[in-house]
Amino acid sequence: MNTPTSNLPEGVPNCWQCRHFAVSWDPKMPYQCKLMGFKSRITPSLEVLRADGARCRGFLPKSLPAGAPSEAATPARKFA
């Protein structure tokens, strides 16, 4: 299975883990950066790299709700 983040260049932030990332309602521009205020056909960090030549500087990791277990502490689930 090819995930949207499997082919990220080295040093490019993973938008799916950023609190500014959102999925838009627009099928032509499905990814959105709330911090920079734009939508794109590719993940915003790759769009920034393509346009600016530098990695995104606005990446901010998503925070977990208080008391929520971290992903590493949660056992993997199998769905049928």
QUISULFEN-V285343 format. One record per pair of residues at least 4 apart in sequence whose ideal C-beta (glycine too) atoms are under 7 Angstrom apart, sorted by the first residue. I is the first residue (numbers start at 1). GAP is how many residues later the second one is. D is the distance in whole Angstrom. If there is no record, write none. Layout:
I&GAP&D, I&GAP&D
This chain:
2&4&6, 4&12&7, 4&39&7, 5&9&5, 5&11&6, 8&4&5, 8&6&6, 9&40&7, 11&44&5, 12&33&5, 12&34&7, 12&37&6, 12&43&6, 13&5&6, 13&32&5, 13&42&7, 13&43&5, 13&46&4, 15&6&4, 15&16&7, 15&28&4, 15&29&5, 15&30&5, 16&5&6, 17&44&6, 17&45&6, 18&41&5, 18&42&6, 18&43&7, 18&44&7, 19&41&5, 19&42&7, 19&43&5, 19&44&7, 20&13&6, 20&14&5, 20&15&4, 20&38&6, 20&40&6, 21&12&7, 21&23&7, 22&10&4, 22&12&6, 23&7&6, 23&8&7, 24&5&6, 24&6&6, 24&7&7, 24&8&4, 24&15&5, 26&4&7, 26&13&6, 29&10&4, 29&11&6, 29&12&6, 31&8&7, 31&9&5, 31&11&7, 31&12&5, 31&13&6, 32&7&5, 33&5&6, 33&11&4, 35&23&4, 36&8&7, 36&22&6, 40&4&6, 40&7&4, 42&4&5, 42&5&6, 44&4&6, 44&12&7, 45&4&6, 45&11&4, 46&4&6, 47&4&6, 48&4&5, 48&8&5, 49&6&6, 64&4&4, 64&6&7, 69&4&4, 69&5&5
